[in-house]
């Protein structure tokens, strides 16, 4: 639960939860992970935890935020049939106060917590938060609703405005900006198009907006991997950062930057790879990445009888491979 710029935070966060920090640390859900090193396969034990970040629109007092966190965990218990063991902290080092909740991989009854479904993460959890905050604070006022809508104009994710833009797009051309819509006037659509132009997904010529052919794919990646946009600054040679997928096969290159979920504003682990052919890739990883900038690595997708298909990141050293499976 580290904070960005934590040295500048005068009032340090206080941990709270349903157990003490010491009791939390005693409970471990040890899962077996395959690790390849020096050409040999080993199985190691790792602890499992889950993290939720709750960020209300409104600036609320700490006591309200604590009750919000407790109510949220209670609802998660109800739908998951767990009695979750958790610790939380309130961070006020950004423009929006937010809560980090860390959930142990073992619940109060010793039952292993095996995660939450995509539907719970993407839909139900949002509905629960809205319901709890409405109960605590009342309905959103006009100002909050207006601010929320305005934020969607500059959201780095797929929005309802983008679906409308897609409906207006024309067939692809040879310039990389595959479709266009006529000047939409001065309304909300123009505001969104101007932002797409600002982040390089559209351009404006001859009274028309031309849209990048892969703008939907890029926006959906931005929404899922919040470091992808930042990773684009490490790209050189006028290349376009690509998201690594299994069908791309094995790729060798040099690590240019590593992102870790231990950082306050990072949602997923990942790295920027400069391939031998000069192309740049963003490689997402479920587990923390041990390799540092400058490391020579190769990446691939492999499937074994015991494990589902997964990204394998291998460090190249003296013609040997020190392999870590992620």
C-alpha positions as MATLAB code, in Angstrom:
seq = 'XXXXXXXXXXXXXXXXXXXXXXXXXXXXXXXXXXXXXXXXXXXXXXXXXXXXXXXXXXXXXXXXXXXXXXXXXXXXXXXXXXXXXXXXXXXXXXXXXXXXXXXXXXXXXXXXXXXXXXXXXXXXXXXXXXXXXXXXXXXXXXXXXXXXXXXXXXXXXXXXXXXXXXXXXXXXXXXXXXXXXXXXXXXXXXXXXXXXXXXXXXXXXXXXXXXXXXXXXXXXXXXXXXXXXXXXXXXXXXXXXXXXXXXXXXXXXXXXXXXXXXXXXXXXXXXXXXXXXXXXXXXXXXXXXXXXXXXXXXXXXXXXXXXXXXXXXXXXXXXXXXXXXX';
ca = [
       0.000    0.000    0.000;
       2.813    2.351   -0.887;
       2.070    5.986   -1.688;
       3.360    8.045   -4.557;
       5.495   10.909   -3.196;
       5.084    9.338    0.246;
       7.992   11.330    1.683;
       5.917   14.486    1.187;
       2.859   13.100    3.003;
       2.728   14.702    6.453;
      -0.190   12.707    7.862;
       0.768    9.072    7.372;
      -2.073    6.631    6.591;
      -3.305    4.374    9.386;
      -4.070    0.728    8.676;
      -7.520   -0.565    9.586;
      -9.416   -3.772    8.916;
     -11.043   -6.764   10.574;
      -7.761   -8.114   11.985;
      -4.490   -6.604   13.139;
      -1.570   -6.245   10.753;
       0.251   -9.021   12.632;
      -2.729  -11.382   12.341;
      -3.061  -10.562    8.629;
       0.583  -11.437    7.986;
       0.261  -14.768    9.813;
      -2.317  -15.963    7.304;
      -0.828  -17.050    3.995;
      -2.411  -18.601    0.949;
       0.648  -20.255   -0.522;
       0.227  -21.112   -4.179;
       2.659  -23.159   -6.247;
       4.209  -21.334   -9.203;
       6.470  -22.867  -11.893;
       9.805  -21.044  -12.280;
      12.439  -21.857  -14.906;
      15.996  -20.970  -13.957;
      19.259  -22.042  -15.587;
      17.321  -24.398  -17.795;
      15.645  -26.196  -14.899;
      11.989  -26.156  -13.864;
      11.303  -25.493  -10.197;
       8.083  -25.035   -8.256;
       8.096  -22.322   -5.601;
       5.571  -21.147   -3.026;
       4.206  -17.602   -3.250;
       1.634  -15.765   -1.133;
      -1.628  -14.684   -2.733;
      -3.364  -11.368   -2.054;
      -5.962   -9.247   -3.846;
      -6.166   -5.456   -3.993;
      -9.181   -3.191   -4.444;
      -8.908    0.577   -4.879;
     -12.047    2.591   -4.072;
     -12.044    6.213   -5.242;
     -15.243    8.211   -4.574;
     -15.939   11.327   -6.640;
     -16.609   13.370   -3.531;
     -13.976   14.378   -0.972;
     -15.129   12.500    2.141;
     -13.841   12.468    5.710;
     -11.743    9.541    6.908;
     -14.480    8.161    9.158;
     -16.904    8.006    6.218;
     -14.269    6.377    4.000;
     -13.578    3.753    6.661;
     -17.284    2.895    6.925;
     -17.436    2.782    3.127;
     -14.581    0.241    3.048;
     -16.214   -1.910    5.750;
     -19.570   -1.891    3.951;
     -17.895   -2.789    0.648;
     -16.086   -5.801    2.138;
     -19.322   -6.922    3.824;
     -21.071   -6.989    0.438;
     -18.152   -8.882   -1.120;
     -18.491  -11.454    1.668;
     -22.195  -11.869    0.942;
     -21.771  -12.662   -2.740;
     -18.561  -14.712   -2.459;
     -19.404  -16.864    0.591;
     -16.042  -15.900    2.094;
     -15.313  -14.228    5.408;
     -12.509  -12.094    4.011;
      -9.428  -11.129    5.989;
      -8.439   -7.610    5.032;
      -6.436   -4.498    5.783;
      -6.982   -1.032    4.319;
      -5.451    2.427    4.221;
      -6.737    5.828    3.092;
      -4.435    7.790    0.788;
      -4.715   11.540    0.313;
      -1.625   12.067   -1.856;
      -3.593   12.641   -5.075;
      -6.405   14.995   -6.097;
      -8.963   12.336   -5.091;
      -8.731   10.617   -1.682;
      -8.963    6.866   -2.180;
      -8.891    3.622   -0.227;
      -6.555    0.675   -0.792;
      -8.013   -2.613    0.443;
      -5.736   -5.649    0.633;
      -7.522   -9.013    0.853;
      -5.707  -12.097    2.090;
      -5.690  -15.300    0.069;
      -7.059  -17.163    3.111;
     -10.313  -16.135    4.790;
     -11.206  -16.149    8.513;
     -12.223  -19.827    8.329;
      -9.015  -20.959    6.627;
     -10.751  -21.192    3.259;
      -8.613  -20.350    0.221;
      -9.825  -17.232   -1.628;
      -9.690  -18.072   -5.323;
     -10.467  -14.648   -6.714;
     -13.433  -12.693   -8.050;
     -15.195  -13.116  -11.380;
     -14.845  -10.572  -14.183;
     -18.512   -9.678  -13.790;
     -17.992   -8.870  -10.104;
     -14.925   -6.754  -10.886;
     -16.353   -4.844  -13.859;
     -20.018   -4.505  -12.944;
     -21.215   -5.618   -9.523;
     -18.443   -3.877   -7.546;
     -19.286   -0.542   -9.198;
     -22.973   -0.972   -8.443;
     -22.185   -1.818   -4.814;
     -20.018    1.282   -4.423;
     -22.703    3.514   -5.898;
     -25.362    1.996   -3.641;
     -23.255    2.381   -0.480;
     -22.193    5.953   -1.220;
     -25.748    6.964   -2.100;
     -26.876    5.591    1.259;
     -24.096    7.444    3.088;
     -24.084   10.721    1.162;
     -27.355   10.948   -0.756;
     -27.925   11.217   -4.500;
     -25.235   12.822   -6.639;
     -25.949   16.503   -7.102;
     -26.063   18.255  -10.470;
     -22.477   19.453  -10.164;
     -21.116   15.947   -9.600;
     -23.102   14.573  -12.525;
     -21.834   17.344  -14.792;
     -18.237   16.772  -13.680;
     -18.526   13.018  -14.245;
     -19.800   13.548  -17.790;
     -17.062   16.053  -18.554;
     -14.419   13.560  -17.407;
     -15.609   11.140  -20.078;
     -14.595   13.640  -22.763;
     -10.956   13.103  -21.783;
     -11.195    9.511  -20.552;
      -8.374    7.257  -21.719;
     -10.767    4.380  -22.350;
     -13.640    3.422  -24.667;
     -16.718    5.607  -24.053;
     -20.203    6.076  -25.473;
     -18.847    9.014  -27.489;
     -16.374    6.683  -29.201;
     -19.121    4.259  -30.168;
     -20.953    7.152  -31.877;
     -17.745    8.139  -33.671;
     -17.263    4.550  -34.809;
     -20.786    4.516  -36.259;
     -19.888    7.549  -38.414;
     -16.555    6.196  -39.657;
     -15.942    5.473  -43.311;
     -13.957    2.571  -44.834;
     -10.199    2.420  -44.369;
      -7.708    4.352  -46.471;
      -3.985    3.911  -46.976;
      -2.787    6.583  -44.530;
      -3.296    4.836  -41.200;
      -6.260    7.108  -40.379;
      -8.846    4.816  -41.804;
     -12.098    6.693  -41.494;
     -13.523   10.154  -41.093;
     -16.592   12.037  -39.994;
     -17.625   15.498  -41.100;
     -17.268   18.491  -38.781;
     -19.651   17.712  -35.878;
     -20.173   21.331  -34.846;
     -19.402   22.539  -31.340;
     -21.096   19.826  -29.293;
     -19.911   16.967  -27.094;
     -18.749   14.870  -30.043;
     -16.366   17.607  -31.153;
     -14.928   17.826  -27.627;
     -14.212   14.094  -27.695;
     -12.741   14.235  -31.203;
     -10.444   17.082  -30.204;
      -9.164   14.967  -27.322;
      -8.610   11.976  -29.626;
      -6.602   14.328  -31.831;
      -4.597   15.450  -28.793;
      -3.563   11.867  -27.943;
      -2.788   10.952  -31.541;
      -5.859    8.868  -32.383;
      -7.396   11.398  -34.788;
      -6.407   14.352  -36.971;
      -8.301   17.255  -38.512;
      -7.899   18.163  -42.190;
     -10.170   19.800  -44.797;
     -12.976   20.301  -42.257;
     -13.012   16.579  -41.465;
     -11.832   14.436  -38.581;
      -9.842   11.390  -39.651;
      -9.805    8.559  -37.120;
      -6.927    6.126  -36.520;
      -7.895    2.712  -37.852;
      -7.088    0.986  -34.535;
      -8.501    3.670  -32.221;
     -10.972    1.287  -30.569;
      -8.269   -1.278  -29.820;
      -5.980    1.439  -28.408;
      -8.663    2.932  -26.160;
      -9.616   -0.468  -24.782;
      -5.949   -1.191  -24.019;
      -5.617    2.238  -22.348;
      -8.627    1.430  -20.164;
      -7.316   -1.953  -19.056;
      -3.608   -1.128  -18.718;
      -3.242    2.366  -17.329;
       0.528    2.434  -17.923;
       0.237    1.779  -21.680;
      -0.098    5.494  -22.501;
       2.904    6.332  -20.355;
       4.856    3.493  -22.000;
       4.484    5.185  -25.389;
       7.061    7.804  -24.367;
       9.766    5.116  -24.432;
       9.148    4.415  -28.114;
      11.617    5.823  -30.654;
      12.187    5.598  -34.421;
       8.602    6.771  -35.066;
       7.382    3.289  -34.180;
       3.982    2.562  -32.659;
       3.877    0.710  -29.359;
       2.254   -2.690  -29.838;
       0.509   -4.769  -27.197;
       2.133   -8.200  -27.073;
      -0.209  -11.066  -27.937;
       0.313  -14.815  -28.131;
       0.004  -14.936  -31.917;
       3.082  -12.696  -32.238;
       5.253  -15.642  -31.217;
       8.718  -15.391  -29.735;
      10.343  -11.944  -29.641;
      13.825  -11.007  -28.407;
      14.978   -7.565  -27.369;
      15.964   -5.156  -24.602;
      13.874   -4.027  -21.639;
      13.399   -0.231  -21.760;
      11.152    0.202  -18.711;
       9.415   -1.877  -16.034;
       6.083   -1.118  -14.320;
       5.270   -2.596  -10.919;
       1.955   -2.808   -9.078;
       3.889   -1.796   -5.966;
       3.700    1.747   -7.333;
       0.680    3.820   -6.322;
      -0.601    4.571   -9.828;
       0.148    1.247  -11.565;
      -2.741   -1.181  -12.085;
      -0.788   -4.088  -13.578;
       2.776   -5.292  -13.948;
       4.340   -4.804  -17.352;
       7.422   -3.857  -19.315;
       8.407   -2.015  -22.481;
      10.477   -4.178  -24.837;
      12.526   -2.865  -27.761;
      12.744   -5.805  -30.149;
      15.775   -6.565  -32.283;
      13.940   -5.283  -35.373;
      13.369   -1.874  -33.717;
       9.676   -2.449  -32.947;
       8.434   -1.692  -29.409;
       6.057   -3.901  -27.376;
       4.138   -3.520  -24.131;
       4.239   -6.869  -22.285;
       1.738   -7.372  -19.461;
       2.505   -9.759  -16.602;
       0.315  -11.196  -13.865;
       3.246  -11.476  -11.447;
       5.951   -8.920  -10.561;
       8.746   -8.584  -13.113;
      12.277   -9.122  -11.793;
      14.164   -7.934  -14.867;
      15.533   -4.380  -14.988;
      15.911   -1.820  -17.760;
      18.709   -2.832  -20.091;
      18.194   -6.582  -19.619;
      18.271   -8.726  -22.749;
      15.198  -10.956  -22.791;
      12.929  -12.952  -25.009;
       9.186  -13.381  -24.598;
       6.841  -16.087  -25.824;
       3.559  -17.795  -25.038;
       3.639  -21.390  -23.859;
       1.042  -23.883  -22.746;
       1.755  -26.895  -20.543;
      -0.411  -29.788  -19.418;
      -0.606  -28.357  -15.907;
      -0.997  -24.647  -16.703;
      -2.965  -22.516  -19.085;
      -1.244  -20.493  -21.806;
       0.872  -17.764  -20.258;
       3.538  -15.230  -21.124;
       7.078  -16.440  -20.510;
       9.808  -13.830  -20.014;
      13.338  -15.186  -20.302;
      16.530  -13.346  -19.447;
      19.348  -13.875  -21.934;
      22.749  -14.132  -20.243;
      25.959  -15.616  -21.637;
      24.017  -17.666  -24.161;
      22.117  -19.313  -21.302;
      18.546  -18.609  -20.340;
      17.498  -17.655  -16.848;
      13.771  -18.239  -17.176;
      10.976  -16.813  -15.083;
       7.443  -17.803  -15.962;
       4.828  -15.053  -15.440;
];
